[in-house]
Amino acid sequence: MLYLVRMDVHLPSDMPADQAEEIKAREKAYSQRLQREGKWPQLYRIVGEYANYSIFDVESNDELHTLLSNLPLFPYLEIAVTPLARHPSSIH
Ligand SMILES: O=C(O)C[C@H]1C=CC(=O)O1
């Protein structure tokens, strides 16, 4: 099952820089593990925003929820999920 996910990052402005860097480093490692496993096949920065559009390829709503809620940045993310179905005109 494919999902389009938008994540907007809202780190508190008073978070110490070293704490923010530590969370971002854990987020990067976690996201790159999921990318290597094929569960997070696409990740794009939204130009001019601290946000991304991602494609997730997972087995179920529950799996996606678990993966997203385990993101180190999860407490600071605004997340919008759009389930995707195959378009009848798509050649892919
Ligand atoms: O920077 C972001 O968009 C948030 C998050 C998603 C992957 C990652 O490494 O950080």
PDB file of the backbone (N, CA, C, O) and the ligand in Angstrom, with CONECT records:
HET    LIG  A 101      10
ATOM      1  N   MET A   1       0.846  -1.187   0.000  1.00  0.00           N
ATOM      2  CA  MET A   1       0.000   0.000   0.000  1.00  0.00           C
ATOM      3  C   MET A   1       0.886   1.244   0.000  1.00  0.00           C
ATOM      4  O   MET A   1       1.854   1.356   0.752  1.00  0.00           O
ATOM      5  N   LEU A   2       0.504   2.181  -0.889  1.00  0.00           N
ATOM      6  CA  LEU A   2       1.298   3.407  -1.010  1.00  0.00           C
ATOM      7  C   LEU A   2       0.595   4.572  -0.322  1.00  0.00           C
ATOM      8  O   LEU A   2      -0.629   4.697  -0.359  1.00  0.00           O
ATOM      9  N   TYR A   3       1.391   5.404   0.294  1.00  0.00           N
ATOM     10  CA  TYR A   3       0.881   6.598   0.973  1.00  0.00           C
ATOM     11  C   TYR A   3       1.778   7.784   0.639  1.00  0.00           C
ATOM     12  O   TYR A   3       3.005   7.689   0.630  1.00  0.00           O
ATOM     13  N   LEU A   4       1.108   8.917   0.362  1.00  0.00           N
ATOM     14  CA  LEU A   4       1.813  10.200   0.295  1.00  0.00           C
ATOM     15  C   LEU A   4       1.722  10.830   1.677  1.00  0.00           C
ATOM     16  O   LEU A   4       0.637  10.992   2.235  1.00  0.00           O
ATOM     17  N   VAL A   5       2.871  11.177   2.210  1.00  0.00           N
ATOM     18  CA  VAL A   5       2.912  11.750   3.562  1.00  0.00           C
ATOM     19  C   VAL A   5       3.609  13.098   3.508  1.00  0.00           C
ATOM     20  O   VAL A   5       4.712  13.219   2.974  1.00  0.00           O
ATOM     21  N   ARG A   6       2.957  14.104   4.063  1.00  0.00           N
ATOM     22  CA  ARG A   6       3.607  15.406   4.228  1.00  0.00           C
ATOM     23  C   ARG A   6       3.962  15.563   5.699  1.00  0.00           C
ATOM     24  O   ARG A   6       3.133  15.345   6.582  1.00  0.00           O
ATOM     25  N   MET A   7       5.212  15.947   5.944  1.00  0.00           N
ATOM     26  CA  MET A   7       5.663  16.200   7.324  1.00  0.00           C
ATOM     27  C   MET A   7       6.186  17.622   7.419  1.00  0.00           C
ATOM     28  O   MET A   7       7.096  18.016   6.690  1.00  0.00           O
ATOM     29  N   ASP A   8       5.603  18.373   8.316  1.00  0.00           N
ATOM     30  CA  ASP A   8       6.094  19.726   8.624  1.00  0.00           C
ATOM     31  C   ASP A   8       6.775  19.674   9.982  1.00  0.00           C
ATOM     32  O   ASP A   8       6.197  19.210  10.964  1.00  0.00           O
ATOM     33  N   VAL A   9       8.007  20.156  10.022  1.00  0.00           N
ATOM     34  CA  VAL A   9       8.797  20.071  11.254  1.00  0.00           C
ATOM     35  C   VAL A   9       8.653  21.377  12.031  1.00  0.00           C
ATOM     36  O   VAL A   9       8.877  22.464  11.498  1.00  0.00           O
ATOM     37  N   HIS A  10       8.271  21.245  13.316  1.00  0.00           N
ATOM     38  CA  HIS A  10       8.105  22.421  14.184  1.00  0.00           C
ATOM     39  C   HIS A  10       8.916  22.195  15.456  1.00  0.00           C
ATOM     40  O   HIS A  10       8.370  21.848  16.503  1.00  0.00           O
ATOM     41  N   LEU A  11      10.229  22.399  15.346  1.00  0.00           N
ATOM     42  CA  LEU A  11      11.057  22.303  16.558  1.00  0.00           C
ATOM     43  C   LEU A  11      10.871  23.560  17.386  1.00  0.00           C
ATOM     44  O   LEU A  11      10.845  24.660  16.835  1.00  0.00           O
ATOM     45  N   PRO A  12      10.739  23.420  18.703  1.00  0.00           N
ATOM     46  CA  PRO A  12      10.588  24.612  19.549  1.00  0.00           C
ATOM     47  C   PRO A  12      11.792  25.542  19.396  1.00  0.00           C
ATOM     48  O   PRO A  12      12.933  25.083  19.352  1.00  0.00           O
ATOM     49  N   SER A  13      11.535  26.842  19.315  1.00  0.00           N
ATOM     50  CA  SER A  13      12.639  27.786  19.094  1.00  0.00           C
ATOM     51  C   SER A  13      13.597  27.810  20.281  1.00  0.00           C
ATOM     52  O   SER A  13      14.749  28.222  20.143  1.00  0.00           O
ATOM     53  N   ASP A  14      13.116  27.364  21.463  1.00  0.00           N
ATOM     54  CA  ASP A  14      13.991  27.381  22.644  1.00  0.00           C
ATOM     55  C   ASP A  14      14.672  26.028  22.887  1.00  0.00           C
ATOM     56  O   ASP A  14      15.302  25.832  23.925  1.00  0.00           O
ATOM     57  N   MET A  15      14.547  25.093  21.931  1.00  0.00           N
ATOM     58  CA  MET A  15      15.248  23.814  22.112  1.00  0.00           C
ATOM     59  C   MET A  15      16.750  24.041  21.944  1.00  0.00           C
ATOM     60  O   MET A  15      17.167  24.658  20.964  1.00  0.00           O
ATOM     61  N   PRO A  16      17.581  23.551  22.887  1.00  0.00           N
ATOM     62  CA  PRO A  16      19.032  23.728  22.756  1.00  0.00           C
ATOM     63  C   PRO A  16      19.532  23.114  21.447  1.00  0.00           C
ATOM     64  O   PRO A  16      19.053  22.063  21.022  1.00  0.00           O
ATOM     65  N   ALA A  17      20.498  23.782  20.816  1.00  0.00           N
ATOM     66  CA  ALA A  17      20.982  23.360  19.502  1.00  0.00           C
ATOM     67  C   ALA A  17      21.526  21.931  19.533  1.00  0.00           C
ATOM     68  O   ALA A  17      21.313  21.167  18.592  1.00  0.00           O
ATOM     69  N   ASP A  18      22.229  21.565  20.612  1.00  0.00           N
ATOM     70  CA  ASP A  18      22.799  20.211  20.651  1.00  0.00           C
ATOM     71  C   ASP A  18      21.705  19.150  20.739  1.00  0.00           C
ATOM     72  O   ASP A  18      21.848  18.064  20.177  1.00  0.00           O
ATOM     73  N   GLN A  19      20.612  19.458  21.440  1.00  0.00           N
ATOM     74  CA  GLN A  19      19.486  18.516  21.515  1.00  0.00           C
ATOM     75  C   GLN A  19      18.824  18.379  20.138  1.00  0.00           C
ATOM     76  O   GLN A  19      18.486  17.273  19.716  1.00  0.00           O
ATOM     77  N   ALA A  20      18.641  19.496  19.447  1.00  0.00           N
ATOM     78  CA  ALA A  20      18.035  19.462  18.110  1.00  0.00           C
ATOM     79  C   ALA A  20      18.907  18.647  17.160  1.00  0.00           C
ATOM     80  O   ALA A  20      18.397  17.845  16.378  1.00  0.00           O
ATOM     81  N   GLU A  21      20.225  18.853  17.227  1.00  0.00           N
ATOM     82  CA  GLU A  21      21.127  18.111  16.331  1.00  0.00           C
ATOM     83  C   GLU A  21      21.099  16.618  16.634  1.00  0.00           C
ATOM     84  O   GLU A  21      21.176  15.794  15.722  1.00  0.00           O
ATOM     85  N   GLU A  22      20.989  16.270  17.913  1.00  0.00           N
ATOM     86  CA  GLU A  22      20.957  14.842  18.293  1.00  0.00           C
ATOM     87  C   GLU A  22      19.678  14.185  17.760  1.00  0.00           C
ATOM     88  O   GLU A  22      19.730  13.064  17.254  1.00  0.00           O
ATOM     89  N   ILE A  23      18.540  14.864  17.865  1.00  0.00           N
ATOM     90  CA  ILE A  23      17.278  14.308  17.353  1.00  0.00           C
ATOM     91  C   ILE A  23      17.345  14.182  15.829  1.00  0.00           C
ATOM     92  O   ILE A  23      16.917  13.172  15.270  1.00  0.00           O
ATOM     93  N   LYS A  24      17.883  15.211  15.155  1.00  0.00           N
ATOM     94  CA  LYS A  24      17.970  15.173  13.690  1.00  0.00           C
ATOM     95  C   LYS A  24      18.897  14.042  13.224  1.00  0.00           C
ATOM     96  O   LYS A  24      18.636  13.412  12.199  1.00  0.00           O
ATOM     97  N   ALA A  25      19.973  13.783  13.971  1.00  0.00           N
ATOM     98  CA  ALA A  25      20.888  12.692  13.600  1.00  0.00           C
ATOM     99  C   ALA A  25      20.181  11.345  13.733  1.00  0.00           C
ATOM    100  O   ALA A  25      20.338  10.474  12.878  1.00  0.00           O
ATOM    101  N   ARG A  26      19.396  11.172  14.815  1.00  0.00           N
ATOM    102  CA  ARG A  26      18.654   9.913  14.978  1.00  0.00           C
ATOM    103  C   ARG A  26      17.582   9.784  13.900  1.00  0.00           C
ATOM    104  O   ARG A  26      17.343   8.695  13.377  1.00  0.00           O
ATOM    105  N   GLU A  27      16.936  10.908  13.570  1.00  0.00           N
ATOM    106  CA  GLU A  27      15.913  10.907  12.507  1.00  0.00           C
ATOM    107  C   GLU A  27      16.533  10.477  11.167  1.00  0.00           C
ATOM    108  O   GLU A  27      15.959   9.669  10.437  1.00  0.00           O
ATOM    109  N   LYS A  28      17.704  11.025  10.863  1.00  0.00           N
ATOM    110  CA  LYS A  28      18.368  10.692   9.600  1.00  0.00           C
ATOM    111  C   LYS A  28      18.690   9.202   9.530  1.00  0.00           C
ATOM    112  O   LYS A  28      18.436   8.553   8.516  1.00  0.00           O
ATOM    113  N   ALA A  29      19.251   8.665  10.612  1.00  0.00           N
ATOM    114  CA  ALA A  29      19.605   7.237  10.621  1.00  0.00           C
ATOM    115  C   ALA A  29      18.354   6.371  10.472  1.00  0.00           C
ATOM    116  O   ALA A  29      18.352   5.404   9.711  1.00  0.00           O
ATOM    117  N   TYR A  30      17.294   6.720  11.198  1.00  0.00           N
ATOM    118  CA  TYR A  30      16.041   5.954  11.128  1.00  0.00           C
ATOM    119  C   TYR A  30      15.451   6.030   9.726  1.00  0.00           C
ATOM    120  O   TYR A  30      15.040   5.013   9.168  1.00  0.00           O
ATOM    121  N   SER A  31      15.407   7.238   9.151  1.00  0.00           N
ATOM    122  CA  SER A  31      14.792   7.378   7.817  1.00  0.00           C
ATOM    123  C   SER A  31      15.623   6.644   6.770  1.00  0.00           C
ATOM    124  O   SER A  31      15.071   6.055   5.841  1.00  0.00           O
ATOM    125  N   GLN A  32      16.942   6.675   6.915  1.00  0.00           N
ATOM    126  CA  GLN A  32      17.772   5.993   5.922  1.00  0.00           C
ATOM    127  C   GLN A  32      17.665   4.472   6.051  1.00  0.00           C
ATOM    128  O   GLN A  32      17.793   3.758   5.056  1.00  0.00           O
ATOM    129  N   ARG A  33      17.434   3.975   7.261  1.00  0.00           N
ATOM    130  CA  ARG A  33      17.190   2.532   7.425  1.00  0.00           C
ATOM    131  C   ARG A  33      15.901   2.137   6.703  1.00  0.00           C
ATOM    132  O   ARG A  33      15.871   1.146   5.974  1.00  0.00           O
ATOM    133  N   LEU A  34      14.826   2.927   6.914  1.00  0.00           N
ATOM    134  CA  LEU A  34      13.553   2.613   6.248  1.00  0.00           C
ATOM    135  C   LEU A  34      13.672   2.756   4.734  1.00  0.00           C
ATOM    136  O   LEU A  34      13.047   2.000   3.990  1.00  0.00           O
ATOM    137  N   GLN A  35      14.476   3.730   4.267  1.00  0.00           N
ATOM    138  CA  GLN A  35      14.683   3.866   2.825  1.00  0.00           C
ATOM    139  C   GLN A  35      15.398   2.630   2.279  1.00  0.00           C
ATOM    140  O   GLN A  35      15.011   2.088   1.244  1.00  0.00           O
ATOM    141  N   ARG A  36      16.439   2.190   2.979  1.00  0.00           N
ATOM    142  CA  ARG A  36      17.172   0.992   2.516  1.00  0.00           C
ATOM    143  C   ARG A  36      16.279  -0.240   2.527  1.00  0.00           C
ATOM    144  O   ARG A  36      16.437  -1.126   1.687  1.00  0.00           O
ATOM    145  N   GLU A  37      15.337  -0.307   3.474  1.00  0.00           N
ATOM    146  CA  GLU A  37      14.421  -1.452   3.554  1.00  0.00           C
ATOM    147  C   GLU A  37      13.297  -1.377   2.522  1.00  0.00           C
ATOM    148  O   GLU A  37      12.522  -2.322   2.376  1.00  0.00           O
ATOM    149  N   GLY A  38      13.205  -0.239   1.798  1.00  0.00           N
ATOM    150  CA  GLY A  38      12.175  -0.095   0.773  1.00  0.00           C
ATOM    151  C   GLY A  38      10.831   0.381   1.284  1.00  0.00           C
ATOM    152  O   GLY A  38       9.870   0.477   0.520  1.00  0.00           O
ATOM    153  N   LYS A  39      10.756   0.682   2.578  1.00  0.00           N
ATOM    154  CA  LYS A  39       9.474   1.124   3.143  1.00  0.00           C
ATOM    155  C   LYS A  39       9.238   2.620   2.941  1.00  0.00           C
ATOM    156  O   LYS A  39       8.106   3.095   3.031  1.00  0.00           O
ATOM    157  N   TRP A  40      10.314   3.358   2.666  1.00  0.00           N
ATOM    158  CA  TRP A  40      10.242   4.820   2.489  1.00  0.00           C
ATOM    159  C   TRP A  40      10.978   5.123   1.179  1.00  0.00           C
ATOM    160  O   TRP A  40      12.076   5.680   1.200  1.00  0.00           O
ATOM    161  N   PRO A  41      10.364   4.751   0.018  1.00  0.00           N
ATOM    162  CA  PRO A  41      11.122   4.800  -1.239  1.00  0.00           C
ATOM    163  C   PRO A  41      11.407   6.195  -1.772  1.00  0.00           C
ATOM    164  O   PRO A  41      12.327   6.364  -2.572  1.00  0.00           O
ATOM    165  N   GLN A  42      10.636   7.208  -1.349  1.00  0.00           N
ATOM    166  CA  GLN A  42      10.910   8.551  -1.871  1.00  0.00           C
ATOM    167  C   GLN A  42      10.788   9.578  -0.748  1.00  0.00           C
ATOM    168  O   GLN A  42       9.899   9.508   0.101  1.00  0.00           O
ATOM    169  N   LEU A  43      11.717  10.531  -0.778  1.00  0.00           N
ATOM    170  CA  LEU A  43      11.768  11.588   0.246  1.00  0.00           C
ATOM    171  C   LEU A  43      12.243  12.866  -0.428  1.00  0.00           C
ATOM    172  O   LEU A  43      13.353  12.919  -0.956  1.00  0.00           O
ATOM    173  N   TYR A  44      11.403  13.894  -0.411  1.00  0.00           N
ATOM    174  CA  TYR A  44      11.727  15.167  -1.060  1.00  0.00           C
ATOM    175  C   TYR A  44      11.564  16.315  -0.075  1.00  0.00           C
ATOM    176  O   TYR A  44      10.614  16.344   0.707  1.00  0.00           O
ATOM    177  N   ARG A  45      12.486  17.244  -0.117  1.00  0.00           N
ATOM    178  CA  ARG A  45      12.318  18.509   0.609  1.00  0.00           C
ATOM    179  C   ARG A  45      11.320  19.372  -0.157  1.00  0.00           C
ATOM    180  O   ARG A  45      11.386  19.429  -1.385  1.00  0.00           O
ATOM    181  N   ILE A  46      10.414  20.035   0.521  1.00  0.00           N
ATOM    182  CA  ILE A  46       9.515  21.011  -0.095  1.00  0.00           C
ATOM    183  C   ILE A  46      10.275  22.336  -0.144  1.00  0.00           C
ATOM    184  O   ILE A  46      10.706  22.857   0.885  1.00  0.00           O
ATOM    185  N   VAL A  47      10.429  22.863  -1.340  1.00  0.00           N
ATOM    186  CA  VAL A  47      11.300  24.030  -1.534  1.00  0.00           C
ATOM    187  C   VAL A  47      10.844  25.196  -0.650  1.00  0.00           C
ATOM    188  O   VAL A  47       9.681  25.597  -0.668  1.00  0.00           O
ATOM    189  N   GLY A  48      11.789  25.719   0.113  1.00  0.00           N
ATOM    190  CA  GLY A  48      11.528  26.900   0.923  1.00  0.00           C
ATOM    191  C   GLY A  48      10.836  26.628   2.247  1.00  0.00           C
ATOM    192  O   GLY A  48      10.490  27.564   2.967  1.00  0.00           O
ATOM    193  N   GLU A  49      10.625  25.338   2.584  1.00  0.00           N
ATOM    194  CA  GLU A  49       9.942  25.009   3.841  1.00  0.00           C
ATOM    195  C   GLU A  49      10.742  23.949   4.597  1.00  0.00           C
ATOM    196  O   GLU A  49      11.470  23.166   3.988  1.00  0.00           O
ATOM    197  N   TYR A  50      10.605  23.926   5.925  1.00  0.00           N
ATOM    198  CA  TYR A  50      11.179  22.840   6.703  1.00  0.00           C
ATOM    199  C   TYR A  50      10.116  21.741   6.751  1.00  0.00           C
ATOM    200  O   TYR A  50       9.469  21.505   7.771  1.00  0.00           O
ATOM    201  N   ALA A  51       9.969  21.083   5.600  1.00  0.00           N
ATOM    202  CA  ALA A  51       8.909  20.092   5.424  1.00  0.00           C
ATOM    203  C   ALA A  51       9.329  19.145   4.304  1.00  0.00           C
ATOM    204  O   ALA A  51      10.197  19.463   3.491  1.00  0.00           O
ATOM    205  N   ASN A  52       8.695  17.980   4.282  1.00  0.00           N
ATOM    206  CA  ASN A  52       8.976  17.043   3.190  1.00  0.00           C
ATOM    207  C   ASN A  52       7.704  16.395   2.690  1.00  0.00           C
ATOM    208  O   ASN A  52       6.703  16.305   3.400  1.00  0.00           O
ATOM    209  N   TYR A  53       7.770  15.943   1.443  1.00  0.00           N
ATOM    210  CA  TYR A  53       6.804  14.995   0.911  1.00  0.00           C
ATOM    211  C   TYR A  53       7.515  13.666   0.800  1.00  0.00           C
ATOM    212  O   TYR A  53       8.632  13.583   0.288  1.00  0.00           O
ATOM    213  N   SER A  54       6.859  12.628   1.284  1.00  0.00           N
ATOM    214  CA  SER A  54       7.431  11.289   1.263  1.00  0.00           C
ATOM    215  C   SER A  54       6.420  10.304   0.702  1.00  0.00           C
ATOM    216  O   SER A  54       5.210  10.486   0.837  1.00  0.00           O
ATOM    217  N   ILE A  55       6.932   9.264   0.075  1.00  0.00           N
ATOM    218  CA  ILE A  55       6.123   8.108  -0.290  1.00  0.00           C
ATOM    219  C   ILE A  55       6.532   6.960   0.626  1.00  0.00           C
ATOM    220  O   ILE A  55       7.713   6.639   0.755  1.00  0.00           O
ATOM    221  N   PHE A  56       5.541   6.353   1.255  1.00  0.00           N
ATOM    222  CA  PHE A  56       5.763   5.145   2.051  1.00  0.00           C
ATOM    223  C   PHE A  56       5.103   3.965   1.352  1.00  0.00           C
ATOM    224  O   PHE A  56       4.019   4.097   0.784  1.00  0.00           O
ATOM    225  N   ASP A  57       5.759   2.817   1.395  1.00  0.00           N
ATOM    226  CA  ASP A  57       5.249   1.587   0.796  1.00  0.00           C
ATOM    227  C   ASP A  57       5.223   0.526   1.896  1.00  0.00           C
ATOM    228  O   ASP A  57       6.232  -0.117   2.187  1.00  0.00           O
ATOM    229  N   VAL A  58       4.044   0.361   2.499  1.00  0.00           N
ATOM    230  CA  VAL A  58       3.920  -0.509   3.680  1.00  0.00           C
ATOM    231  C   VAL A  58       2.715  -1.431   3.523  1.00  0.00           C
ATOM    232  O   VAL A  58       1.952  -1.321   2.564  1.00  0.00           O
ATOM    233  N   GLU A  59       2.559  -2.344   4.485  1.00  0.00           N
ATOM    234  CA  GLU A  59       1.511  -3.370   4.378  1.00  0.00           C
ATOM    235  C   GLU A  59       0.141  -2.890   4.835  1.00  0.00           C
ATOM    236  O   GLU A  59      -0.879  -3.419   4.393  1.00  0.00           O
ATOM    237  N   SER A  60       0.105  -1.887   5.719  1.00  0.00           N
ATOM    238  CA  SER A  60      -1.181  -1.558   6.341  1.00  0.00           C
ATOM    239  C   SER A  60      -1.143  -0.162   6.958  1.00  0.00           C
ATOM    240  O   SER A  60      -0.077   0.426   7.141  1.00  0.00           O
ATOM    241  N   ASN A  61      -2.331   0.352   7.272  1.00  0.00           N
ATOM    242  CA  ASN A  61      -2.430   1.603   8.028  1.00  0.00           C
ATOM    243  C   ASN A  61      -1.680   1.488   9.348  1.00  0.00           C
ATOM    244  O   ASN A  61      -0.988   2.413   9.772  1.00  0.00           O
ATOM    245  N   ASP A  62      -1.833   0.327   9.990  1.00  0.00           N
ATOM    246  CA  ASP A  62      -1.195   0.145  11.298  1.00  0.00           C
ATOM    247  C   ASP A  62       0.327   0.193  11.179  1.00  0.00           C
ATOM    248  O   ASP A  62       0.998   0.783  12.025  1.00  0.00           O
ATOM    249  N   GLU A  63       0.879  -0.434  10.117  1.00  0.00           N
ATOM    250  CA  GLU A  63       2.341  -0.386   9.952  1.00  0.00           C
ATOM    251  C   GLU A  63       2.800   1.051   9.739  1.00  0.00           C
ATOM    252  O   GLU A  63       3.792   1.490  10.320  1.00  0.00           O
ATOM    253  N   LEU A  64       2.054   1.791   8.884  1.00  0.00           N
ATOM    254  CA  LEU A  64       2.463   3.188   8.650  1.00  0.00           C
ATOM    255  C   LEU A  64       2.416   3.977   9.951  1.00  0.00           C
ATOM    256  O   LEU A  64       3.329   4.745  10.254  1.00  0.00           O
ATOM    257  N   HIS A  65       1.351   3.783  10.713  1.00  0.00           N
ATOM    258  CA  HIS A  65       1.241   4.520  11.977  1.00  0.00           C
ATOM    259  C   HIS A  65       2.423   4.207  12.904  1.00  0.00           C
ATOM    260  O   HIS A  65       2.982   5.100  13.540  1.00  0.00           O
ATOM    261  N   THR A  66       2.785   2.933  12.964  1.00  0.00           N
ATOM    262  CA  THR A  66       3.920   2.553  13.824  1.00  0.00           C
ATOM    263  C   THR A  66       5.213   3.206  13.337  1.00  0.00           C
ATOM    264  O   THR A  66       5.978   3.745  14.137  1.00  0.00           O
ATOM    265  N   LEU A  67       5.457   3.158  12.020  1.00  0.00           N
ATOM    266  CA  LEU A  67       6.700   3.748  11.497  1.00  0.00           C
ATOM    267  C   LEU A  67       6.741   5.248  11.772  1.00  0.00           C
ATOM    268  O   LEU A  67       7.768   5.785  12.185  1.00  0.00           O
ATOM    269  N   LEU A  68       5.602   5.925  11.535  1.00  0.00           N
ATOM    270  CA  LEU A  68       5.591   7.383  11.725  1.00  0.00           C
ATOM    271  C   LEU A  68       5.718   7.749  13.200  1.00  0.00           C
ATOM    272  O   LEU A  68       6.422   8.696  13.550  1.00  0.00           O
ATOM    273  N   SER A  69       5.041   7.003  14.058  1.00  0.00           N
ATOM    274  CA  SER A  69       5.072   7.377  15.476  1.00  0.00           C
ATOM    275  C   SER A  69       6.412   7.048  16.123  1.00  0.00           C
ATOM    276  O   SER A  69       6.705   7.522  17.221  1.00  0.00           O
ATOM    277  N   ASN A  70       7.237   6.228  15.442  1.00  0.00           N
ATOM    278  CA  ASN A  70       8.590   5.960  15.944  1.00  0.00           C
ATOM    279  C   ASN A  70       9.646   6.934  15.406  1.00  0.00           C
ATOM    280  O   ASN A  70      10.820   6.836  15.763  1.00  0.00           O
ATOM    281  N   LEU A  71       9.228   7.867  14.551  1.00  0.00           N
ATOM    282  CA  LEU A  71      10.184   8.874  14.078  1.00  0.00           C
ATOM    283  C   LEU A  71      10.712   9.667  15.282  1.00  0.00           C
ATOM    284  O   LEU A  71       9.920  10.141  16.097  1.00  0.00           O
ATOM    285  N   PRO A  72      12.034   9.816  15.405  1.00  0.00           N
ATOM    286  CA  PRO A  72      12.548  10.618  16.527  1.00  0.00           C
ATOM    287  C   PRO A  72      11.971  12.028  16.574  1.00  0.00           C
ATOM    288  O   PRO A  72      11.828  12.610  17.649  1.00  0.00           O
ATOM    289  N   LEU A  73      11.636  12.580  15.395  1.00  0.00           N
ATOM    290  CA  LEU A  73      11.067  13.938  15.364  1.00  0.00           C
ATOM    291  C   LEU A  73       9.549  13.947  15.582  1.00  0.00           C
ATOM    292  O   LEU A  73       8.933  15.013  15.572  1.00  0.00           O
ATOM    293  N   PHE A  74       8.940  12.765  15.779  1.00  0.00           N
ATOM    294  CA  PHE A  74       7.474  12.668  15.810  1.00  0.00           C
ATOM    295  C   PHE A  74       6.800  13.714  16.715  1.00  0.00           C
ATOM    296  O   PHE A  74       5.793  14.297  16.313  1.00  0.00           O
ATOM    297  N   PRO A  75       7.327  13.967  17.924  1.00  0.00           N
ATOM    298  CA  PRO A  75       6.639  14.952  18.777  1.00  0.00           C
ATOM    299  C   PRO A  75       6.603  16.355  18.166  1.00  0.00           C
ATOM    300  O   PRO A  75       5.821  17.207  18.587  1.00  0.00           O
ATOM    301  N   TYR A  76       7.458  16.579  17.175  1.00  0.00           N
ATOM    302  CA  TYR A  76       7.578  17.935  16.608  1.00  0.00           C
ATOM    303  C   TYR A  76       7.084  17.988  15.164  1.00  0.00           C
ATOM    304  O   TYR A  76       7.334  18.963  14.455  1.00  0.00           O
ATOM    305  N   LEU A  77       6.383  16.940  14.727  1.00  0.00           N
ATOM    306  CA  LEU A  77       5.915  16.879  13.341  1.00  0.00           C
ATOM    307  C   LEU A  77       4.413  17.104  13.261  1.00  0.00           C
ATOM    308  O   LEU A  77       3.639  16.609  14.080  1.00  0.00           O
ATOM    309  N   GLU A  78       4.030  17.875  12.239  1.00  0.00           N
ATOM    310  CA  GLU A  78       2.634  17.915  11.806  1.00  0.00           C
ATOM    311  C   GLU A  78       2.589  17.014  10.572  1.00  0.00           C
ATOM    312  O   GLU A  78       3.297  17.257   9.594  1.00  0.00           O
ATOM    313  N   ILE A  79       1.757  15.976  10.618  1.00  0.00           N
ATOM    314  CA  ILE A  79       1.786  14.942   9.574  1.00  0.00           C
ATOM    315  C   ILE A  79       0.424  14.852   8.898  1.00  0.00           C
ATOM    316  O   ILE A  79      -0.612  14.805   9.560  1.00  0.00           O
ATOM    317  N   ALA A  80       0.447  14.829   7.570  1.00  0.00           N
ATOM    318  CA  ALA A  80      -0.779  14.610   6.795  1.00  0.00           C
ATOM    319  C   ALA A  80      -0.558  13.401   5.894  1.00  0.00           C
ATOM    320  O   ALA A  80       0.414  13.354   5.140  1.00  0.00           O
ATOM    321  N   VAL A  81      -1.457  12.427   5.972  1.00  0.00           N
ATOM    322  CA  VAL A  81      -1.324  11.170   5.231  1.00  0.00           C
ATOM    323  C   VAL A  81      -2.426  11.079   4.177  1.00  0.00           C
ATOM    324  O   VAL A  81      -3.604  11.285   4.469  1.00  0.00           O
ATOM    325  N   THR A  82      -2.014  10.763   2.932  1.00  0.00           N
ATOM    326  CA  THR A  82      -2.968  10.550   1.842  1.00  0.00           C
ATOM    327  C   THR A  82      -2.744   9.160   1.272  1.00  0.00           C
ATOM    328  O   THR A  82      -1.693   8.905   0.684  1.00  0.00           O
ATOM    329  N   PRO A  83      -3.711   8.246   1.430  1.00  0.00           N
ATOM    330  CA  PRO A  83      -3.567   6.924   0.808  1.00  0.00           C
ATOM    331  C   PRO A  83      -3.668   7.038  -0.708  1.00  0.00           C
ATOM    332  O   PRO A  83      -4.470   7.810  -1.233  1.00  0.00           O
ATOM    333  N   LEU A  84      -2.845   6.260  -1.401  1.00  0.00           N
ATOM    334  CA  LEU A  84      -2.806   6.320  -2.865  1.00  0.00           C
ATOM    335  C   LEU A  84      -3.286   5.002  -3.466  1.00  0.00           C
ATOM    336  O   LEU A  84      -2.951   3.918  -2.989  1.00  0.00           O
ATOM    337  N   ALA A  85      -4.082   5.129  -4.528  1.00  0.00           N
ATOM    338  CA  ALA A  85      -4.502   3.959  -5.306  1.00  0.00           C
ATOM    339  C   ALA A  85      -3.963   4.115  -6.729  1.00  0.00           C
ATOM    340  O   ALA A  85      -3.601   5.211  -7.155  1.00  0.00           O
ATOM    341  N   ARG A  86      -3.919   3.009  -7.442  1.00  0.00           N
ATOM    342  CA  ARG A  86      -3.419   3.062  -8.810  1.00  0.00           C
ATOM    343  C   ARG A  86      -4.371   3.867  -9.677  1.00  0.00           C
ATOM    344  O   ARG A  86      -5.585   3.676  -9.613  1.00  0.00           O
ATOM    345  N   HIS A  87      -3.821   4.777 -10.496  1.00  0.00           N
ATOM    346  CA  HIS A  87      -4.650   5.546 -11.431  1.00  0.00           C
ATOM    347  C   HIS A  87      -4.910   4.684 -12.666  1.00  0.00           C
ATOM    348  O   HIS A  87      -3.984   4.061 -13.186  1.00  0.00           O
ATOM    349  N   PRO A  88      -6.156   4.641 -13.143  1.00  0.00           N
ATOM    350  CA  PRO A  88      -6.457   3.746 -14.279  1.00  0.00           C
ATOM    351  C   PRO A  88      -5.735   4.133 -15.568  1.00  0.00           C
ATOM    352  O   PRO A  88      -5.605   3.308 -16.472  1.00  0.00           O
ATOM    353  N   SER A  89      -5.262   5.379 -15.664  1.00  0.00           N
ATOM    354  CA  SER A  89      -4.533   5.801 -16.869  1.00  0.00           C
ATOM    355  C   SER A  89      -3.022   5.671 -16.727  1.00  0.00           C
ATOM    356  O   SER A  89      -2.276   5.918 -17.675  1.00  0.00           O
ATOM    357  N   SER A  90      -2.577   5.280 -15.533  1.00  0.00           N
ATOM    358  CA  SER A  90      -1.129   5.184 -15.323  1.00  0.00           C
ATOM    359  C   SER A  90      -0.543   4.036 -16.129  1.00  0.00           C
ATOM    360  O   SER A  90      -1.132   2.959 -16.219  1.00  0.00           O
ATOM    361  N   ILE A  91       0.635   4.282 -16.720  1.00  0.00           N
ATOM    362  CA  ILE A  91       1.313   3.200 -17.447  1.00  0.00           C
ATOM    363  C   ILE A  91       2.347   2.509 -16.563  1.00  0.00           C
ATOM    364  O   ILE A  91       3.039   1.601 -17.023  1.00  0.00           O
ATOM    365  N   HIS A  92       2.464   2.926 -15.294  1.00  0.00           N
ATOM    366  CA  HIS A  92       3.445   2.315 -14.385  1.00  0.00           C
ATOM    367  C   HIS A  92       2.779   1.361 -13.399  1.00  0.00           C
ATOM    368  O   HIS A  92       3.458   0.763 -12.564  1.00  0.00           O
TER     369      HIS A  92
HETATM  370  O1  LIG A 101      13.876  16.969   7.610  1.00  0.00           O
HETATM  371  C1  LIG A 101      12.722  16.471   7.506  1.00  0.00           C
HETATM  372  O2  LIG A 101      12.012  16.662   6.513  1.00  0.00           O
HETATM  373  C2  LIG A 101      12.160  15.599   8.609  1.00  0.00           C
HETATM  374  C3  LIG A 101      12.683  14.217   8.588  1.00  0.00           C
HETATM  375  C4  LIG A 101      12.434  13.354   7.457  1.00  0.00           C
HETATM  376  C5  LIG A 101      13.540  12.651   7.174  1.00  0.00           C
HETATM  377  C6  LIG A 101      14.577  13.151   7.972  1.00  0.00           C
HETATM  378  O3  LIG A 101      15.754  12.785   8.003  1.00  0.00           O
HETATM  379  O4  LIG A 101      14.106  14.171   8.734  1.00  0.00           O
CONECT  370  371
CONECT  371  370  372  373
CONECT  372  371
CONECT  373  371  374
CONECT  374  373  375  379
CONECT  375  374  376
CONECT  376  375  377
CONECT  377  376  378  379
CONECT  378  377
CONECT  379  374  377
END
